């Protein structure tokens, strides 16, 4: 990355305020970024996220499935697009406060929306293999991790707003920074617990499959067909890659912000491009290619847990009840009943 400075770096005029700086009189390493922003990677990320957004909207328009997943990804991508627009604005003027605040707030918040999209997918995966293989009921994946993600998002948003306000008025940003770091740290912790549970689910599924064979998995014909499809297998790999990328990006952000907006990592454009731009680009594009609505098909929005039927109770419970009533051992046969009546009359 280029780290060149402005033409007049040999002598900065003392009377010039920070807001009045230009490349002709102030060095780039004294701007908001501490380096000369390279336009090429930022413009490339802006284009990639814009195309990703169009792709997610197009898939939803075509399939009309996975509404909540699409919403989470769209919100995240809009944040990414705004963030990189802010960086392009800053490339034009690195001493402009607006571009700097837009990029640091939007790019910090965006991955929380992507994490929500990941959390929404795991429930379907558990159902596809069979809830018996999971340590917790499928519905609790969303009931636990989505609220945690919302808490993380709120903390980051509040912290970012406080820090931006303090920065604008020339006050210390420590309080806002600490709240943002708390939100990011909670996001890292939540993702770590999520990955541990997913690993545990994978190990349990493989272990039970070796011990019980096909009986360890749900034998619903539609689910069996999904598990055998190469698209679904690719989706499992894609979701794992996306989760790891979001996790490592969040870890980097915690380290980056831990020393404030003027820390050493804030001055490393190469690390920003690698751990922020590349990681998140990979995280969203693998889910564009192996979109859950395309991989699950009509089962993406199918109610598989606690689905109520007209007669009350879940459909699975009624099926099991019907199967139990059909077993010959559970009810006396008609012939047996008639014979018993004849015996009573004979007595």
Residue pairs with C-beta under 8 A, 6 or more apart in sequence:
1 35
1 36
1 38
1 41
1 269
1 270
1 273
2 36
2 38
3 28
3 29
3 35
3 36
3 269
4 28
4 36
5 23
5 27
5 28
5 29
5 36
6 22
6 23
6 24
6 25
6 26
6 27
6 28
7 23
7 24
8 23
8 24
8 25
8 26
9 26
9 27
12 25
12 26
12 27
12 30
13 25
16 25
16 26
18 95
19 95
19 97
20 95
21 30
21 31
21 95
22 93
22 95
23 94
26 95
28 34
28 35
28 36
28 94
29 35
29 267
31 94
31 95
32 90
32 94
32 95
32 96
32 97
32 100
32 261
33 90
33 94
33 100
33 266
33 267
33 269
34 262
34 266
34 267
35 267
35 268
35 269
36 94
37 87
37 90
37 91
37 94
37 269
38 269
38 273
39 88
39 91
41 273
41 277
42 84
42 87
42 88
42 91
42 277
43 84
43 88
45 80
45 84
45 277
45 281
46 81
46 84
46 85
46 88
48 281
48 285
49 77
49 80
49 81
49 84
49 281
49 284
50 81
52 77
52 284
52 285
52 288
53 74
53 77
53 78
53 81
55 288
56 70
56 73
56 74
56 77
56 288
56 291
57 70
57 74
59 66
59 70
59 291
59 293
59 294
60 66
60 67
60 70
60 293
63 293
63 294
63 300
65 293
65 296
65 298
65 300
65 301
66 291
66 292
66 293
66 300
66 301
67 301
68 120
69 117
69 120
69 121
69 292
69 293
70 293
72 113
72 114
72 116
72 117
72 120
73 113
73 114
73 117
73 284
73 287
75 113
76 110
76 111
76 112
76 113
76 114
76 117
76 284
77 110
77 284
79 106
79 107
79 109
79 110
79 113
80 106
80 107
80 110
80 280
80 284
82 102
82 106
83 102
83 103
83 104
83 105
83 106
83 107
83 110
84 103
84 107
85 102
86 98
86 99
86 100
86 101
86 102
86 103
86 104
86 106
87 99
87 103
88 99
89 96
89 98
89 99
89 102
90 96
90 99
90 100
90 103
92 99
93 99
97 167
97 168
101 164
101 167
101 168
104 160
104 164
104 261
105 157
105 160
105 161
105 164
107 276
108 156
108 160
108 180
108 184
108 253
108 257
109 153
109 156
109 157
109 160
110 280
111 187
111 246
111 249
111 250
111 280
111 283
112 149
112 152
112 153
112 156
112 187
113 153
114 242
114 246
114 280
114 283
114 284
115 149
115 152
115 187
115 190
115 191
115 246
116 146
116 149
117 287
118 194
118 239
118 242
118 243
118 246
119 141
119 142
119 145
119 146
119 149
119 194
120 142
120 146
121 239
121 292
122 141
122 194
122 198
122 239
123 138
123 139
123 141
123 142
123 305
124 292
124 296
124 299
124 300
125 236
125 239
126 133
126 134
126 138
126 141
126 201
127 138
127 218
127 223
127 304
127 305
128 218
128 223
128 226
128 227
128 232
128 296
128 299
129 201
129 205
129 217
129 218
129 227
130 205
130 216
130 217
130 218
131 137
131 138
131 218
131 305
132 208
132 216
133 201
133 204
133 205
133 208
133 216
133 217
134 201
134 204
135 197
135 200
135 201
135 204
136 144
136 197
137 305
138 304
138 305
139 305
139 306
141 197
145 190
145 194
148 186
148 190
149 187
149 190
151 183
151 186
152 183
152 184
152 186
152 187
152 190
153 183
154 183
155 179
155 180
155 182
155 183
155 186
156 179
156 180
156 183
156 184
156 187
157 183
158 179
158 183
159 176
159 177
159 178
159 179
159 180
159 181
159 182
159 183
160 176
160 180
161 176
162 173
162 175
162 176
162 179
163 173
163 175
163 176
163 177
163 179
163 180
163 261
164 176
165 176
166 172
166 173
166 175
166 176
167 173
167 261
173 260
173 261
174 260
177 257
177 260
177 261
180 257
181 254
181 257
181 258
184 250
184 253
184 254
184 257
185 254
187 250
188 247
188 250
188 251
188 254
191 243
191 246
191 247
191 250
192 247
194 243
195 243
195 244
195 247
198 240
198 243
205 216
205 217
208 216
209 216
209 217
217 223
217 224
217 227
218 224
222 299
223 299
226 232
226 295
226 296
226 297
226 299
229 295
231 290
231 294
231 295
232 295
232 296
234 289
234 290
234 295
235 290
235 291
235 292
235 295
237 290
238 286
238 287
238 289
238 290
239 286
239 287
239 290
239 292
241 282
241 283
241 286
242 282
242 283
242 284
242 286
242 287
245 279
245 280
245 282
245 283
246 279
246 280
246 283
248 275
248 279
249 275
249 276
249 279
249 280
249 283
252 265
252 271
252 275
252 276
252 279
253 276
255 265
256 263
256 265
256 266
256 271
256 272
257 263
259 265
259 266
260 266
265 271
292 300
293 300
306 314
307 314
307 315
308 314
309 315
309 318
311 318
324 330
325 331
